[in-house]
Amino acid sequence: MRLWQELEKLKSDGPYPFHMPGHKRNFAGAFEDENPGKTDMTVTASEIDITEIDGFDNLHNPEGVLLEESRRAAKLFGSRDTFLLVNGSTCGNLAAIAAAVPIGGRVLMQKDSHKSVYNGVRLRAADVVYITSDISNKNISNKDISEEIEAALESAAESASEPAVQKSPSPKSAGGFDLVILTSPDYIGETLDIAGICRICHKHGVPVLVDAAHGAHFRFSDNFPRDAVSAGADLVVNSLHKTLPSLTSTALLHVNGDLVDINQVKYYTQVFQTSSPSYVLMSSISRCLQFLEEESGEFESYVNRLEDFYKATGDLKNLKVRQFANAKDSETPAVQWDASNGGAGGEDEKKLCDRRKTDMGKIVIYPPEGLTGLDLARILRRDYKIEPEMAVPEYMLCMTSVCDSSKAFLMLSDVLHDIDRRLDGDGESQESGDNKDAVSLLAGLAGTTAKVDLVPYPPGIPLVLRGELITEEKAKAMEKILLAGGRIEGIG
Ligand SMILES: Cc1ncc(COP(=O)(O)O)c(C=O)c1O
């Protein structure tokens, strides 16, 4: 069958999408109880697919309707200026980095950044210092990161006259760096203390880029973590399509303050975007902004649906759903979630996430011992027609949005209870994936230097960078992913 035929089939007979895009293929409109039509995105693409004809402005030099849309976006998201993007957060990251970092400039960034960030700094031939060298360590606290950033900025400022730093032609590296790059939230919704980190960086005159691809919805409810724009970041990238009702590839790049030259940002959004931006996608951004302006009350209903879901799944015995403290209940302890010790099934069953630090919209489900997150995803797909966003050996992620109705949440909760009962009877066993060929390619790689980036996908964060040594530990981590049926770009 051809791709378009496959997609037509999916339309009438596809699995329920607990994945992006956030419009959920209009499933919200399909449920009668709520949201009827409010997030309806149905358009026949060719009917509104135009080029820059008279009256429809030009994204690369907006003066009319597109300028109005970007002003509406800036007002909604509280930024000084906002650029509409039709090439995803990927082009937002590329443009933001190019605008702030001169060729050969210096960057301080998190090691577990999306590959678009790596591509961005490589294109500037930047001298990169990593905030933490341990890519797999999820136990780093906000305090640790802030201290690490402050120490790096201070030591760079002290050695500003040393040759390595003089290499940077940047005029604005009072702190020794041209840009600090952070990812917040990460794929499973954990956030950093952006406000605190920005205060530190700004003290040193260094701008901060936050890759907030997964955080476009934060601003619209106090039950989500603080958004990076209001926290003071200079450059913020949001994918609209991930967590809001907007078509795939739509995103925004927000600019604040004056540490980064707005004209450079404008120039590089043109460099990294198509010269024929899709009006279908821009129309979708426009509809999304209208939804945010007129229907922001929907986010509280969404939070209520999430709360009901978490309450309903708190009693699972074999599966564990990452749980959240109730904001209204100040007695409930809220602590930083520790995904590394087996999540909810770890040392402390009562560990609850703080919804102001972790996005409750990201449902993380941990399998019992003997099963992997990828097994769980296979069961969901095969037996219940549900497609999750991603799975790794340790857990499975279901992505939700304001467009998931209570029926959808109820369905997921019922399905998880059903699987939980089946697991009581020992009815499921671990299946290895069909990656035997890829696993065999791994043999002999440990101890060698990677020729290309090795990137588990999703989430798209390089595990080994090209030119880096493939340690025994990293080779084992990759084998675990492949054996469980996961994919790694660069292998196979
Ligand atoms: C953290 C992060 N940043 C950037 C991106 C790229 O976003 P987009 O798909 O909108 O280009 C992704 C994609 O998954 C991501 O997870």
The ligand as an SDF file (V2000), in Angstrom:
LIG
                    3D

 16 16  0  0  0  0  0  0  0  0999 V2000
   13.6910   18.2790   23.5520 C   0  0  0  0  0  0  0  0  0  0  0  0
   13.3970   18.3960   22.0900 C   0  0  0  0  0  0  0  0  0  0  0  0
   13.8370   19.4840   21.4160 N   0  0  0  0  0  0  0  0  0  0  0  0
   13.6030   19.6580   20.1100 C   0  0  0  0  0  0  0  0  0  0  0  0
   12.8930   18.7170   19.3950 C   0  0  0  0  0  0  0  0  0  0  0  0
   12.6270   18.9530   17.9410 C   0  0  0  0  0  0  0  0  0  0  0  0
   11.2950   19.3460   17.8010 O   0  0  0  0  0  0  0  0  0  0  0  0
   10.5240   19.3720   16.4130 P   0  0  0  0  0  0  0  0  0  0  0  0
   10.0420   17.9810   16.1820 O   0  0  0  0  0  0  0  0  0  0  0  0
    9.3940   20.3310   16.6470 O   0  0  0  0  0  0  0  0  0  0  0  0
   11.4680   19.8270   15.3720 O   0  0  0  0  0  0  0  0  0  0  0  0
   12.4130   17.5580   20.0430 C   0  0  0  0  0  0  0  0  0  0  0  0
   11.6740   16.5400   19.2910 C   0  0  0  0  0  0  0  0  0  0  0  0
   11.2130   15.5360   19.7860 O   0  0  0  0  0  0  0  0  0  0  0  0
   12.6680   17.3970   21.4180 C   0  0  0  0  0  0  0  0  0  0  0  0
   12.2340   16.3130   22.0920 O   0  0  0  0  0  0  0  0  0  0  0  0
  1  2  1  0
  2  3  1  0
  2 15  2  0
  3  4  2  0
  4  5  1  0
  5  6  1  0
  5 12  2  0
  6  7  1  0
  7  8  1  0
  8  9  2  0
  8 10  1  0
  8 11  1  0
 12 13  1  0
 12 15  1  0
 13 14  2  0
 15 16  1  0
M  END
$$$$
